[in-house]
Amino acid sequence: MKQRVVSLSDFGPAENMSLIEADIPIPGSGQIVVKNNAIGLNYLDTYFRSGLYPWPNNNDIKIPGSEGVGFIHSVGPDVLDFKEGDRVSYVTPVGAYAEYAIINAAHATKINVDVDDHDVVACTLKGLTTHYLLHLTIKVTPDMTTLVHAAAGGVGQLMGQWGKEIGATMIGTAGGPDKVATALEAGYDHVIDYKKDNFVDEVMKITNDKKCDVVYDSVAKDVFPGSMDCLKPRGLWALFGQASGSITDFNLAMLSAKGSLFVTRPTLFSYIANRDEYNNASHQLYSRVSDGRLKVYIHDKMPLEKIVEAHNELEGRKTKGGLVITL
């Protein structure tokens, strides 16, 4: 049997991707094949597509894509936690841009609450990221003040809502009045328009020069070193993405000079390697979406045929919320 997949011909721009026909895969040991109902688009996908991150396998066809939702089509040997027909979501470094995705069973989790497929792929990778950033990278508490860059983006909107549930003071940055309004709707106490104002100066005003306990940074180059200037002594700079490019001139001595700061470059897969932790984080996320505590913002829904356009929208920072690929 055949299926449609997105094939990456070479590392580089989005135009290097095209839709082709390929065989439906047969799962090996520890693998499952998921018939996708919907696919989520994430910045992680652009990192692997561009070659910024090393491609993790030697398959004949390079298929990008980091998350999806659907029903299990087939299971391989040694898979004990899943069976054919289970509804699952998954996060994976690559391989999701297909009608039938073959993934490591350890990267999937069952969905046991009522959540729409499109909401699932608009929130899973982003929501699990939000969970570990707020609860595990550092445990945010009500007495803390945080700064979140790209507050109107997919992760940013979930961070605003979940951070306010915790009770922390949430400061966000966003570019332009529309994105500022989106971030405010997502629960931020203060939103700085970085196109109009210097975000470091505004943070100092908002905090009465006390600064922030943690800065969550998915932008990197364009907000460096300003992110560190917003931190209290012994504050944490959590650099979890690089939408504007890599930071190349960072010197560890800067951390001591700016107040004995901490820096971390976390990745989701380090926080969901344990099955119990993965299931717990997923349950916390989906239960909040199901009962309305977290609202999922979907920027657009696009068919698999428009994957190049979708990548260009994401990299052009034109999105507010998640991009969903429909099948």
C-alpha positions, 0 to 999 in steps of 0.5 A, a space after each residue: 500500500 502507498 501513502 503520501 509523505 513530505 520528502 526533504 531533498 537536501 538540508 536548506 530552505 522550505 522549498 527543498 520539501 516536496 510531496 511524494 508517494 511512498 510505501 506504508 512502513 512496517 514497524 520494527 521492534 519497539 515501533 508503532 505506525 500511526 495513521 495520522 488524523 492531523 500533524 502539528 508544525 513546530 520550530 523544531 521542524 525547521 531546525 532539522 530541515 535546515 540542517 541546524 540540528 543533525 538528522 537522527 536517522 539514515 532512512 532512504 527518505 528524509 521525512 520531517 515533522 515532530 508531532 501528530 495524532 491519530 490511531 495506531 495502524 500497526 505495532 511492532 514486536 516488543 510493544 507492550 503499552 499499545 495496540 492497534 486502534 489506540 488513539 495516540 499523540 506523539 512527539 518525535 524528532 522527525 517523521 511526522 509529515 506523512 499519512 502513516 508515521 512510523 515512530 518509536 513507541 516510547 514517543 507516543 502516549 494514549 489520549 484518555 480525555 476529550 480533546 479535538 485532534 486539531 487542538 492536540 497537534 496545536 498544543 502537544 509539543 508546545 504544551 509539554 514544553 510549557 510544562 517542563 519549563 514552568 515545573 521542571 527546568 525551574 519550579 515557578 512559584 506565585 512569588 516569582 516574576 518571569 519574562 517570556 519572549 515570543 509571548 504571542 507564539 504557540 508556546 508563549 500563549 500556553 506559558 501565559 495561561 499556565 503561568 497565571 494559573 500558578 500565580 506568577 507575574 508574567 511579562 511577555 514580549 511581542 512584535 506589533 499591536 496585534 501580537 501584543 493583544 494576543 499575548 494579553 488575551 493569553 493571560 500576561 500581566 504585562 506585554 512589551 512591544 519590542 518593535 516600539 520599546 526597548 524590552 530591557 528598559 520596560 522590564 526595569 520599569 515594570 519590576 521597579 528595577 527588581 528584574 526577573 527570576 527567569 527569562 524564557 527565550 526561544 528567540 536567541 540572537 535578536 534578544 541577546 544579551 538583553 535577556 540576561 540584563 533582565 535577570 536578578 542575581 542568580 536568575 535563570 536564562 532558559 534558552 529553549 529555541 533560536 527563532 532569530 538565529 544562534 548566539 555565537 558570541 556567548 562567553 561564560 564569564 558573562 554569567 558572573 559579571 551579570 550576577 552569578 546567573 544560570 543558563 540552560 539549553 533544554 530540549 523536550 526529549 530529555 524531559 519525556 524520556 521516562 514513561 511515567 513523566 511523559 504520561 503525567 505531563 500529557 495528562 496535565 496538559 490534556 486535562 487542562 485543554 479539555 476542561 478549558 483551563 488552557 485555551 489552544 490558539 490555532 493560527 491556521 489549518 493547511 493541507 499537507 500540500 501546503 507544507 512549504 507555505 506553512 514553513 515560510 509562514 512560521 519562519 517569517 514570524 507571521 503566526 499567532 498560535 499553532 499551525 495545523 496540517 490537515 489530512 
